[in-house]
Amino acid sequence: MMMHTTNRIQLGVLGADDSLAIIQEVAKTYEELELIPIVYWEEDEIPDRIAPYLSRAQMWLFSGQVPYSIARQQLQVDRPMFYTRHSGEGLYKALLYWVHERGLKVSDISFDTLSPDVVAAFLADVGISSTVHLKHYNGVIRSEELVNYHKSLWEEGVTRASITCLRSAHLQLEKLGLPTMHLTPTHSEVRQVLENIIQTHELLQSRDAQVVVQLIGMNPDQIATLATDCDATVQRYARYVHGSTQKVSASQWMVYATRGAIEEITHNFSRRPTLPFLADIEAQITVGIGIGTTVLAAEERAHFALNEASTLGLGQWVCVLENNQVISPLSSGEETLSYPLSHGDYEDLSHAISLSALTLTKLASVLDKRGSTRLTAHELAKHLHILPRSARRILLTLEAHGLATVVGEETPYQRGRPRKIYDIRL
């Protein structure tokens, strides 16, 4: 049922002319939305096209991966951002055209941008086994690169037509006289993202003082085999927490949710959630949670949290609260560490010795948590989730600069060399 609102969502929509027309047509059925349509012809124009509307738009929608990625990289957009994603549905439309008009096979056509798993799933659905000429990429690409890709295959006689997801590449290919088609979003693909935008706006308004953003990264080595399953699981997870999701890249997703929902499943940001439907992918993902009073602040914290989780290894979750306190990792065990995101107190010391301010901040938090200035390399390694040899390097560096002193030895339970006990004075 359509929700009636007095305050319509100011939705900035940037897209190529044909894609923008489709989005505008579909958006007419959503009275919650007031579109700010912005057309572009070349990717270099995008930052200047968007800039005048940054303060006006409450949310942003882009007509594809490339304009979305350019905006993320080049502009500080403090609003939720989405883009239309291509599914197998659009491929059906494009391929039917080429089959009907030219009698072509899949192997006669070159494609770009599309996710390999989307293409593979499409072919499996219709029972086709074929060579696929696909140039897939993450983030931004120049139209000239796509034009050269399609043009070279056509000139070599490998292909007889092309399907591109980038309008600027499509126009250049047309000028060259190559048979080509621009893959525009379908009505159902647009409806899906518009409903996602409306849902995201509602949940952010429900507690606008606290924005929660989660970044979920997948093991890059597993993209080919797990991408489709992971995509479906992340969407299910977003529904479970009454949130919404946007795929950022081939191996990364962003989830918007309310603080209460994430607080509940993580037991007040203290442990990883134990959800049965996450079981198949949890060992192949890392998760960063960021909380802030603005979307941009929450995203920045989520990025830091994801980087920290990635250094700890697959399966780890890290959270940065609105007060810039880092909880790393979320775990029910004693190894969880809480430390400040800002480590200005140790910047000068960091310059004097070969240890980062972040490492020194974590070390100070370990000592504070233990209530003692004494520990072994083995204990430090356990708290920081690093190898014992890395912990020994930290302690030896501190010792060399007069910040740590060996005060005794600890005999391990099993056979082995006694462990040195260090007293640390930061």
Secondary structure, DSSP 8 states (H G I E B T S, - for coil): -----SS-EEEEEEE-HHHHHHHHHHHTT-TTEEEEEEE-SSGGGHHHHHGGGTTT-SEEEESSHHHHHHHHHHS---S-EEE----HHHHHHHHHHHHHHH---GGGEEEESS-HHHHHHHHHHHT-----EEE--SS---HHHHHHHHHHHHHTTS-SEEEES-HHHHHHHHHTT--EEE----HHHHHHHHHHHHHHHHHHHHTTT-EEEEEEEE-GGGHHHHHHHHHHHHHHHHHHTT-EEEEEETTEEEEEE-HHHHHHHTTTTTS----GGGTTTGGGEEEEEEEESSHHHHHHHHHHHHHHHHHH-TT-EEEE-TTSEEEES--SSTT-EEEES--GGGHHHHHHTTS-HHHHHHHHHHHHHHTSSEEEHHHHHHHHT--HHHHHHHHHHHHHTTSEEEEEEE--SSSS--EEEEEE--
